[in-house]
Amino acid sequence: MTGTEVSASAGDLALAVDKLQIFELVQLERLWRDLGEWDKVVGAYTEDAIIRTSWFHGNPEDFAAGSKLMAERGRHSKHPIWPVYARVNGDRALVESRSQIQNRSEIDGVGVDTIQYVRFVSRVRRTPDGWRLVTFEGIYEKGTIAPVNPGDTVPVDFAEVTAATPRTSYQLHAWAISRRGYSVPDDLLGDDEPEQVREFYAAEEAWLLGRG
């Protein structure tokens, strides 16, 4: 084996390790959020990180505090997540995952399950403590609702759902959160606004390449 081949092999291994560490980071951040491990959630991010979800836009400490309050108010969402890719450029990386926001609740005595399908995208930075999330952003796809008992009818006035937001990619999700007293903006990233999503990806690419 030549020196060039050894170098290439070592580089491939280092890249594979980086990707595995990034995948584990995004999976643990969601797991810690669901388990209420708030200090660990904060630790998954850089100090200057910006998090944007349907109900929050701000820093990791405030996000953890807001998530804790949401749980105390009775909304216990689950976030299974499946990383799709991580692209590494030196000490910067982009990671995208497919995910769901799952919630079980009750409407007028009828148990229902709501699922929001979403892709989560994060900028990631290598720090002395390892890879950490710099951003957290969702691209919303669609939402569904179904009764826990298949024989029940979901008691939902869809006019109320559409009144929560005109954005079809996350109407049900916004409506469900609004019932808890939260407001959801109309400018979130979503597949119903493809040009907005294209511009977002272009900005993420520029950051990865050190142009932003």
Secondary structure in CASP SS format (residue, H / E / C, confidence):
PFRMAT SS
TARGET T0000
AUTHOR 0000-0000-0000
METHOD secondary structure of the structure
MODEL  1
M C 1.00
T C 1.00
G H 1.00
T H 1.00
E H 1.00
V H 1.00
S H 1.00
A H 1.00
S H 1.00
A H 1.00
G H 1.00
D H 1.00
L H 1.00
A H 1.00
L H 1.00
A H 1.00
V H 1.00
D H 1.00
K H 1.00
L H 1.00
Q H 1.00
I H 1.00
F H 1.00
E H 1.00
L H 1.00
V H 1.00
Q H 1.00
L H 1.00
E H 1.00
R H 1.00
L H 1.00
W H 1.00
R H 1.00
D H 1.00
L H 1.00
G C 1.00
E C 1.00
W H 1.00
D H 1.00
K H 1.00
V H 1.00
V H 1.00
G H 1.00
A C 1.00
Y E 1.00
T E 1.00
E E 1.00
D E 1.00
A E 1.00
I E 1.00
I E 1.00
R E 1.00
T C 1.00
S C 1.00
W C 1.00
F C 1.00
H E 1.00
G E 1.00
N C 1.00
P H 1.00
E H 1.00
D H 1.00
F H 1.00
A H 1.00
A H 1.00
G H 1.00
S H 1.00
K H 1.00
L H 1.00
M H 1.00
A H 1.00
E H 1.00
R C 1.00
G C 1.00
R C 1.00
H C 1.00
S C 1.00
K E 1.00
H C 1.00
P C 1.00
I E 1.00
W E 1.00
P E 1.00
V E 1.00
Y E 1.00
A E 1.00
R E 1.00
V E 1.00
N E 1.00
G C 1.00
D C 1.00
R E 1.00
A E 1.00
L E 1.00
V E 1.00
E E 1.00
S E 1.00
R E 1.00
S E 1.00
Q E 1.00
I E 1.00
Q E 1.00
N E 1.00
R E 1.00
S E 1.00
E E 1.00
I E 1.00
D C 1.00
G C 1.00
V E 1.00
G E 1.00
V E 1.00
D E 1.00
T E 1.00
I E 1.00
Q E 1.00
Y E 1.00
V E 1.00
R E 1.00
F E 1.00
V E 1.00
S E 1.00
R E 1.00
V E 1.00
R E 1.00
R E 1.00
T E 1.00
P C 1.00
D C 1.00
G E 1.00
W E 1.00
R E 1.00
L E 1.00
V E 1.00
T E 1.00
F E 1.00
E E 1.00
G E 1.00
I E 1.00
Y E 1.00
E E 1.00
K E 1.00
G E 1.00
T E 1.00
I E 1.00
A E 1.00
P E 1.00
V C 1.00
N C 1.00
P C 1.00
G C 1.00
D C 1.00
T C 1.00
V C 1.00
P C 1.00
V C 1.00
D C 1.00
F H 1.00
A H 1.00
E H 1.00
V H 1.00
T H 1.00
A H 1.00
A H 1.00
T C 1.00
P C 1.00
R C 1.00
T C 1.00
S C 1.00
Y C 1.00
Q H 1.00
L H 1.00
H H 1.00
A H 1.00
W H 1.00
A H 1.00
I H 1.00
S H 1.00
R C 1.00
R C 1.00
G C 1.00
Y C 1.00
S C 1.00
V C 1.00
P C 1.00
D C 1.00
D C 1.00
L C 1.00
L C 1.00
G E 1.00
D C 1.00
D C 1.00
E C 1.00
P H 1.00
E H 1.00
Q H 1.00
V H 1.00
R H 1.00
E H 1.00
F H 1.00
Y H 1.00
A H 1.00
A H 1.00
E H 1.00
E H 1.00
A H 1.00
W H 1.00
L H 1.00
L C 1.00
G C 1.00
R C 1.00
G C 1.00
END
